[in-house]
Amino acid sequence: MTMEEFEKLVDEGIKAIPEHFLKMLENVDIIVEETPTTEQLEKLKIRKGVFLFGLYEGIPQTKRWSYSQALPDKITIFKNPIEKVGDSDEEIKKIVTDTVWHELAHHFGMDEGSVRKAEKRKRI
């Protein structure tokens, strides 16, 4: 899959988020990279063989006071790990959509445990 095709899937994943959540996004960029950097993997203590699909870097909305001259938060979606796990274009699309949702949940202040619980409820 080309980078352009993958970025289109990320855009579709963003559009799949309910409108009322999209309106609440503040000062956040969503970007695509081929792979996580060594520094990102080390910071998160990601073991070899574990795939990182996305990463939220910033201050969650629940922990900030204002955005006076602040750099935007960043959500990065990683193309190569998602493609390695996805067996088909349809599965890749689902992983991308789920990853966008997961990282946006962090932006809104949910910790990893809360996001995982919400994901389990969503699948039921």
Secondary structure, DSSP 8 states (H G I E B T S, - for coil): --HHHHHHHHHHHHHTS-HHHHTT--SEEEEEESS--HHHHHHTT--TT----EEEES--GGG-S--TT---EEEEEEHHHHHHH-SSHHHHHHHHHHHHHHHHHHHTT--HHHHHHHHHHHH-
